[in-house]
């Protein structure tokens, strides 16, 4: 796969959990340099709607025709609302790349999920994320999972979009926006 330096990536992160509905923010980036758009939606804390909400958010944006990859900060959002990346790929027809700063402790995650309803659905979504691969990004080790794209191509996109930090710029900016909006809302200034 030929990856252009200005590949359009939609990166998604969630806000802090301060109520039953948790905000998610998506940013559309060209490579690791230019912000083209910001999206916002909400999912249920520890719910089962993350895959549905993210799929709808992606398809509904005017940027959808230009997006070439979806990048997620892990597969759990809003507590343990698990994104099924295989299903997300199927619905959007876009490759999905999951980025993690540390290798997840799947034993602890499985244990925590057993305390929530619909354990089987949640655990199947975790398993659908596939193999975790360690990659070197400019001297830092991070972990990725992917669907609809070869690991080598996913690693190239992660490296190319990591421009100002040790994580991809699209995820860094999505996190900054989600955190900033929620902090402001929680103080009653929204």
Secondary structure, DSSP 8 states (H G I E B T S, - for coil): ----TT-EEEEEEE----SSEEEEEEEEEETTTEEEEEEEEEEETT-S-HHHHHHHHHHHSTTGGG--EEEEESSEETTTEE--HHHHHHHH-SEEEEEESS---HHHHHHHHTTSS-HHHHHHHHHHT---EEEEETTEEEEEEEESS-HHHHHHHHHHH--SSSS-HHHHHHHHHHHHHHHHHHTT--
